[in-house]
């Protein structure tokens, strides 16, 4: 393995003798650079990883996320500083840093440096892997994006440096500066950046070469989009997963479909009758309806025979209830299937009563706590 070979001993002092490596990624995916990052993340003896990139997107991070999370599960440390407000970095990439911090609070740091000028960018591309005896540094042209790690023509140089090497000290000093110059990622900052003119979106191209065909590369090692990654978290309680999803109001690639269980008795009724006030799971307010904490929005639900317009609020002190009177027309318990058809516009239909049990078990797979409403979101 890289972390145990290539070492020589002179007068009792172990020195690194691994020669530099040159990596050339040919446009179209030959020698994809993400495979080298994955190999280093899996290397024996790795202690910590530090990324500083101008641009970061989930379509790049998703290529290495499984290996990165295995490294963290084994006690490693991961720190990242990305450029923001540059039209390329997405809130999804920043949200992933927040997810990692939630899951591994003592072993992660996620920060960003926002460009101050329109004509000057925070533009480094550096990966630092720390082993007990030495560090491995990767420098080059590639960003932490799908283009940079698998699609573009890119070059990178890989160096193995002893900690007493002056160059190692200079690289460590750069990382210290970047860390101190960065702002820690938070839900509030992600919301602000997502609403700025410099926000990137996952489905938008990284470059502006309009009128040319799109290169399609099937290199997906992790569930995509980001919300699917969160749904697959297996070592978190339902409440922790719900909190993560609730904070994903700034996600750029949101699920199109929501299946929502309707109880036999909902609140808001009078004289002992069941009402129509349905409490939306807080996780769906962020990840599906796109509401950040403290935000409210007017949402239209188009049922076959009726249109419901409701003001939906994402507030920790609010019940998140919305009156859906069309549920009076169906046998309950029931399931409503919502499908996004426009900005804050959803087509709504009831799942046939005969399919209730099947759809409940196959589509309504999420639940905050035992006994609570079941639901599911899908691309």
C-alpha positions in Angstrom: 0.0 0.0 0.0 1.1 3.6 -0.6 1.2 4.4 3.1 3.7 1.5 3.9 5.9 1.2 0.9 8.4 3.5 -0.7 10.1 4.2 2.6 13.9 4.1 3.2 15.8 4.3 6.4 18.9 6.4 6.7 20.7 6.7 10.1 17.5 5.6 11.8 15.4 8.2 10.1 12.6 7.0 7.7 12.4 9.1 4.6 10.0 9.0 1.7 11.4 7.7 -1.6 8.1 7.5 -3.6 8.6 9.3 -6.9 6.1 11.9 -8.1 3.2 10.6 -10.2 1.6 12.3 -13.1 -2.1 11.7 -13.7 -3.7 12.5 -17.1 -7.5 12.2 -17.5 -8.5 12.1 -21.1 -11.8 13.8 -21.9 -14.4 11.0 -22.0 -13.4 9.3 -18.8 -10.1 7.5 -19.5 -8.0 7.2 -16.3 -10.8 8.9 -14.3 -9.1 10.9 -11.5 -11.7 10.0 -8.9 -10.4 6.4 -8.9 -7.1 7.7 -7.5 -8.8 9.6 -4.8 -10.8 6.5 -3.9 -7.6 4.4 -3.7 -6.0 6.9 -1.3 -9.1 7.1 0.9 -8.9 3.3 1.2 -5.1 3.3 1.9 -3.9 1.6 5.1 -2.8 4.0 7.8 -4.5 7.2 6.5 -5.2 9.6 9.3 -6.7 12.7 7.9 -7.8 14.2 4.5 -8.0 17.9 3.6 -9.6 19.2 0.4 -9.4 22.7 -0.9 -11.2 23.3 -4.3 -12.4 26.2 -6.2 -15.6 24.3 -7.3 -17.4 21.5 -5.6 -20.6 19.7 -6.7 -22.4 16.6 -5.6 -21.9 15.0 -9.0 -18.2 15.0 -8.1 -18.4 14.3 -4.4 -20.8 11.5 -5.0 -18.1 9.6 -6.9 -16.0 9.3 -3.7 -18.6 9.6 -1.0 -18.8 5.8 -0.1 -15.0 5.6 0.4 -14.9 8.9 2.3 -17.6 7.7 4.7 -15.9 4.4 5.2 -12.8 6.3 6.1 -14.7 8.4 8.6 -16.4 5.3 10.1 -12.9 3.9 10.8 -12.0 7.1 12.8 -10.4 9.2 10.1 -10.8 13.0 9.9 -12.0 15.0 6.9 -11.8 18.7 6.4 -12.8 20.7 3.3 -12.8 24.3 2.1 -14.5 25.1 -1.2 -15.1 28.3 -3.2 -18.6 29.6 -3.1 -20.7 32.2 -5.0 -18.8 31.4 -8.2 -21.7 30.1 -10.3 -20.4 26.5 -10.1 -20.3 25.3 -6.5 -23.7 24.0 -5.5 -25.6 24.0 -2.2 -25.7 20.2 -2.6 -21.9 20.1 -2.1 -22.2 22.3 1.0 -25.1 20.4 2.3 -23.1 17.2 2.0 -20.5 18.8 4.3 -23.3 19.5 6.8 -24.5 15.9 6.5 -21.0 14.6 7.3 -20.7 17.0 10.3 -24.1 15.8 11.6 -23.0 12.2 11.3 -19.3 12.6 12.4 -19.3 15.9 14.5 -15.9 15.5 16.1 -14.1 14.4 12.9 -15.2 16.8 10.2 -14.9 20.4 9.2 -16.7 22.0 6.2 -16.0 25.6 5.2 -16.2 27.9 2.3 -14.5 31.0 1.0 -16.9 33.3 -0.9 -15.5 35.3 -3.8 -15.2 38.9 -3.0 -14.8 40.2 -6.6 -16.5 39.5 -9.9 -13.2 39.1 -11.7 -11.2 37.2 -9.1 -11.9 33.7 -7.8 -10.7 31.5 -4.9 -9.2 28.9 -7.3 -7.0 26.3 -5.7 -7.2 22.5 -6.4 -5.4 20.6 -3.7 -5.9 17.3 -1.9 -3.8 16.5 1.2 -3.7 13.0 2.6 -1.9 12.6 6.0 -0.2 9.3 6.9 1.9 8.7 10.1 5.2 8.9 8.2 4.4 11.3 5.4 1.8 13.2 3.4 0.5 12.7 -0.1 -0.4 15.8 -2.0 -2.3 16.0 -5.3 -2.2 19.3 -7.2 -3.5 20.1 -10.7 -6.3 21.4 -12.8 -9.3 19.2 -11.7 -12.0 20.5 -9.4 -14.2 18.4 -7.2 -16.9 18.1 -9.8 -18.2 15.4 -12.2 -16.3 17.2 -14.9 -13.1 17.5 -13.0 -13.1 13.9 -11.8 -14.4 11.9 -14.8 -15.4 14.0 -17.8 -12.9 16.7 -18.6 -9.4 16.6 -19.9 -7.4 17.2 -16.7 -3.8 16.7 -15.4 -2.7 16.3 -11.8 0.7 15.7 -10.1 0.9 13.5 -7.0 3.8 14.0 -4.5 4.7 12.0 -1.4 6.5 14.3 1.1 8.2 13.6 4.5 6.9 16.0 7.2 10.4 17.5 7.5 10.4 18.4 3.8 10.2 22.3 3.4 7.6 21.8 0.7 5.4 19.8 3.1 5.6 22.7 5.6 4.5 25.2 2.9 1.6 23.1 1.9 0.5 22.7 5.5 0.8 26.4 5.9 -1.5 26.9 2.9 -4.1 24.6 4.4 -3.9 26.4 7.8 -4.5 29.7 6.0 -7.5 28.3 4.0 -9.1 26.8 7.1 -8.7 30.1 9.0 -10.0 32.2 6.1 -13.1 30.1 5.6 -16.6 30.4 7.0 -18.0 27.3 8.6 -20.9 25.8 6.6 -24.3 26.3 8.3 -27.9 26.0 7.3 -28.3 29.7 7.3 -25.2 30.3 5.1 -26.3 27.6 2.7 -29.7 29.2 2.3 -28.1 32.6 1.7 -25.7 31.3 -0.9 -28.4 29.3 -2.6 -30.5 32.4 -3.1 -27.5 34.5 -4.4 -26.7 35.2 -8.0 -23.6 33.1 -7.7 -25.4 29.9 -6.8 -24.6 26.8 -8.9 -27.2 24.1 -9.7 -26.5 20.4 -10.2 -28.4 20.1 -13.5 -26.7 23.2 -15.0 -23.5 22.6 -16.9 -20.2 23.5 -15.2 -19.0 25.3 -18.4 -20.8 27.6 -20.8 -20.0 25.8 -24.1 -23.6 26.3 -25.5 -24.7 24.5 -28.6 -22.5 21.5 -28.1 -23.5 17.9 -27.3 -23.4 16.6 -23.7 -20.9 13.9 -22.8 -22.6 11.2 -20.8 -20.4 9.2 -18.4 -21.9 6.4 -16.4 -19.7 6.6 -13.3 -22.1 6.6 -10.3 -20.7 5.0 -7.2 -23.2 6.6 -4.9 -27.0 7.2 -4.9 -27.9 10.4 -6.8 -29.3 12.9 -6.3 -28.2 14.0 -2.8 -31.6 13.4 -1.1 -31.4 9.7 -2.1 -28.0 9.5 -0.4 -29.6 10.7 2.9 -32.5 8.3 2.6 -29.9 5.5 2.5 -28.3 6.4 5.8 -28.6 3.3 7.8 -26.8 4.1 11.0 -28.9 7.1 12.0 -32.1 7.2 13.9 -35.2 8.3 12.1 -35.2 11.6 14.0 -31.6 12.3 13.0 -32.4 11.5 9.3 -35.5 13.7 9.5 -33.4 16.6 10.8 -31.0 16.3 7.9 -33.8 16.2 5.4 -35.5 19.2 7.1 -32.4 21.3 6.5 -32.2 20.5 2.8 -34.5 23.3 1.6 -31.6 24.6 -0.6 -31.0 21.4 -2.4 -30.8 22.0 -6.2 -32.1 18.6 -7.4 -35.2 17.9 -5.4 -37.4 14.8 -5.6 -40.4 15.0 -8.0 -42.7 12.6 -6.1 -44.0 12.4 -2.6 -46.2 9.6 -1.2 -48.0 10.7 2.0 -50.0 8.5 4.4 -53.4 10.0 5.5 -54.6 8.7 8.8 -58.1 7.5 9.4 -58.6 10.4 11.8 -56.9 13.7 11.0 -57.1 16.8 13.2 -59.4 19.8 12.8 -62.8 18.1 12.9 -65.8 19.1 14.9 -68.4 17.2 16.9 -66.3 14.1 17.0 -65.7 13.9 13.2 -62.3 13.6 11.6 -60.8 16.7 10.2 -58.7 17.5 7.1 -55.7 19.2 8.8 -52.8 17.1 7.7 -49.5 17.6 9.5 -46.7 17.5 6.9 -43.5 15.7 8.1 -40.9 18.3 8.7 -38.4 16.3 6.6 -40.6 16.8 3.6 -40.8 20.6 4.2 -37.1 20.9 3.4 -36.2 18.1 1.1 -39.4 18.0 -1.0 -41.2 21.4 -0.8 -37.8 23.2 -0.7 -38.6 25.3 2.4 -35.6 26.3 4.6 -36.1 26.8 8.3 -38.2 29.9 8.9 -39.5 30.1 5.3 -43.1 30.1 4.1 -44.5 29.7 0.7 -47.8 29.5 -1.1 -48.3 26.1 -2.6 -50.9 24.8 -5.0 -52.2 21.3 -4.9 -54.2 20.3 -8.0 -56.5 17.4 -7.1 -58.7 15.8 -9.8 -61.8 17.6 -8.7 -60.5 20.5 -6.6 -57.5 22.8 -6.2 -56.2 23.6 -2.8 -54.0 26.7 -2.3 -52.2 26.7 1.1 -49.6 28.7 2.9 -47.0 26.2 4.1 -44.6 27.2 6.8 -41.3 25.6 8.0 -41.0 26.7 11.5 -40.0 24.6 14.5 -42.8 26.1 16.6 -45.4 25.5 13.9 -47.5 22.4 13.5 -46.8 22.3 9.7 -50.5 21.6 9.1 -52.2 22.0 5.8 -56.0 21.6 5.2 -56.6 19.1 2.4 -60.4 18.9 2.2 -60.4 16.4 -0.7 -59.5 13.7 1.8 -63.2 13.8 2.8 -64.1 12.1 -0.5 -62.0 9.0 0.0 -62.0 6.0 2.3 -59.3 6.4 5.0 -56.6 5.5 5.8 -55.3 6.6 2.4 -52.3 7.7 0.5 -51.8 10.8 -1.5 -49.3 10.9 -4.4 -47.9 14.4 -5.1 -46.0 15.1 -8.3 -44.3 18.4 -8.9 -45.5 20.0 -12.2 -44.0 23.5 -11.7 -42.5 25.9 -9.1 -44.7 25.3 -6.0 -47.3 23.5 -8.1 -48.2 19.8 -7.5 -50.5 17.4 -9.0 -52.3 15.3 -6.3 -54.1 12.0 -6.6 -55.3 9.4 -4.2 -53.8 5.9 -4.5 -56.7 3.4 -5.1 -58.0 1.8 -1.9 -57.1 -1.7 -3.2 -53.4 -0.6 -3.5 -53.1 1.0 -0.1 -51.2 -1.8 1.7 -48.9 -2.4 -1.2 -48.0 1.3 -1.8 -47.7 1.9 2.0 -45.0 -0.8 2.1 -43.2 0.0 -1.1 -43.5 3.8 -1.3 -44.1 5.1 2.2 -40.8 3.8 3.6 -39.8 6.8 5.8 -41.0 7.5 9.3 -39.7 9.9 11.9 -40.7 7.8 14.9 -42.8 4.7 15.6 -46.5 5.5 15.1 -45.9 8.7 13.1 -47.1 9.3 9.5 -45.3 7.3 6.9 -44.1 8.9 3.6 -41.6 8.5 0.8 -39.8 10.7 -1.7 -38.5 9.7 -5.2 -36.8 11.3 -8.2 
